[in-house]
């Protein structure tokens, strides 16, 4: 007896499949987060290095240190669970794809992980030093950042820049699925510049053009790479 194709599956069958995939992703996320608890102290020290170490930060609220520790552990768990989350999402959509499309989509799992990691490395070593230097020396006023404020700033920057580095892969997959193409993206380069400028303004915590430019240059480079990959995909 043959198994039903994706198109023959009922709505409830699709919903049950999605629920199962989400459950697996959540379980893996919980496990990676619990494991992250064992080395989150080292992560906190690493994240504080751009500002000179944890001793340069101060905690005001009683629960501040604990909440920051928990958030760092959670973000670390998300990073380590990312390959499984992407894999489960792709496994959900694979039955609806053609055999050739499935091959390219499966490649997206390690590629997504590498791109996300690349975004985090770029942010930590290229963006954070000048951004922190600007913020802590503005108007020549001595700044004693709060632990929570500093970590929120760093974690948000790491996460969103890491996500933005996924754009070439997303465009490549969409091109393989015949949703977009390189010619279409090339014609919309002016719109892309406006979107990149807005994204850089939202992601970048400072209002100076230098830090915005530091982010806009790689984002525009990622857009050019996305156009090239869209042409190659077709």
N, C-alpha and C positions, 0 to 999 in steps of 0.2 A: 504494500500500500504506500503510495507516494505522499510525501509531506506537502501541505498546502503552501503555495507561493505567498509572498508578502502581500500581493494584490488581492489574494483570496481570503486573507485573514480578516476577522471581524474587528470592529473597533475595540471591543473588550480585550481581544487577544493582543492587539497593539499596546493597549494601556497596561496590561499585565506584564508584557515584555519590557516596557519603559520603566514600570515600577521595580521590576527585578534588577534592571541595570542601575537604576538610581540607588537601590538598596546596597548593591555591591560597592558602588562608589562611596557611599556614606560610611560603610563598615571599614573600607580601606582608609578613608580619611580619619576616622576615629583611631585606628591602629597607628597610622603614621604620626598623628598628633600626640598620642601617648608616648611613642618612642622619642618624639622631639623634646618631651619634658626632661629627658635625661641629659641633654646637651644644650638646652636653651640658655643657660648661664653663659656658655662660651659664645653663643650667637649674640647675646646682648653685648658682651665685651667687643665682639667684632663689629657690630653695628655702631657702637659708640666710638670706635677708633677715629673716624673722620673729624670728630669734634674734640678729640684729645683724651678719650677714655670715660668710663662711667663716673669717675670722681669729678668730672666737669658738669655733671647733671645733678639736679636736686629733686627730691620727692616731697610733695607737700601733703597730699592726702594719705590717710592711713592705708587704704587699699590700692594705692597707685602702683606700687612695685609689683604686687601680685597680679593686677589686671594687665600690666605691660608684659609680664612673664607669660601669662596665658595667651595673649595676643601673638607674641612672637612664636610660641609653640604652635598655635593654630596656623599661622602663615607658613611656618616650616612644614607642617603636616600637609598643607595644600600643595606646596611645591613638590614634595616627595610623592604625593598621591596623584599629581597631574597626569603622568603617563597612563595610569589605570583609568582615571576619569575620562581622558580623551579616548582611550581604547573602548570603554563601555559605550560611550556616545557613538563612536563610529560603528561598533558592532550592531547598534540599534538601527542605523540607516543602511548598513551593508546589504541586507536582503533586497532592498529596492533598487540596487545598482546593477549595472552590467558587469560581467567578469573583468573586463579591462579596467573599469572604473574602480572596482574593488581593490585591485593591485595598487593603484596610486593612492587610494585613501588609506590603506594600511601603512604605507610609507610615512603618512602624516604623523603617526604616533611618536617615533623617535625624533622626527624633525621638529614637532611642536615643543618637545622637551628641550631640545638644543637651542631653539630660538628664544624660548622663555628664559633659559639660563643665560643666554647671551645678553638679553635685555637687562637682567639683574647685574651682571658683571659690568656692563657699560655704565649703568646708573651709579654703581658703587665706586668705580674707579675714575670715571670721567665727569659725571654730573654732580655728585655729592660734594666733593672738595670745594669747587668754586661757589656752589649755592650756599653752603654753610659759612664759607668765608665772607660772602656778601651779607648774609643775614646777621651774623654775630658782630660785624664791624660797622654796620650801617650807622651813620651819624656819630661815629666814635663813642658810642655808648656801650659800657660794659654789659654783656649779656650773660645771664646765668640761666640757661634753659631748664625747663622742667623735664623730668624723665618721660612722662606721658606725651607731652607736646612734641618732644624731639623724636621719640620712637614712632608716633603717629605720622609725623612728617616723613621720616625715612621709609617706613613700611609702605605707605601709600605711594611714594615715588617709585620704590622698587617694584611693587606689584603692577602698577599701571603702565610703566615703561616696558616691563616684561611682557604684558599683554599686547602692547602696541607692536612689539617685535614679532608677533604671530601673524601680522597682516599679510606678508608675502605668501605664507603657507595657505592662509584662508583664501586668498585670491587665486592661488594655483588650483586648489580643490574646486572652487566655484567655476573656474575656467574649464576644468576637466568635466564638470557636470553641465557644461554649456549654458551657464547662467550669466557669465560675463566673458568678455574677450579683450585682447590686448588693444585692438583698434579703438574700442569704446573707452577704455581707460586712458589711452593716449590723448584722445580728444578732450577729455575732462581734466586736463592737468591744471587749469586755472582754478577749477572747483577744488581740486585736491590740495592746492596751496592754501586756499582759504580754510579748509577743514584742518589741515596740518597746523596752521597758525592758531586756530581756536583750540585744538587739542593741546598744543604746547603751552598755551596760556592757562588752560585748566590744570594740566598736570604739573607744570613748573610752579613751585611754591613762591618764587620771587617774581617781581614785576619788571625787573631790568631786562633789556633786550639781549644781554650777553648770555644769560642762562637760558632764555627762550631760544636763542640761536643755537646753543649747544644741543638742544633737543630737536629743533626743527631740521637741522642738517641731516642727522641720521634718519629721521622720519621721512624726509623727502627721498633720501637714498633708498629706503625701504619701499617707497612708492614706485621708484624707477625699477627696482628689482621685481616688484609685483607685476609691473607691465611686461617685463622681459619673460617672466615665468608664465604669464597668461598667454603670450605668443607661443612659447615652447609647448604649453599644454595642448594647444589646438593644432 
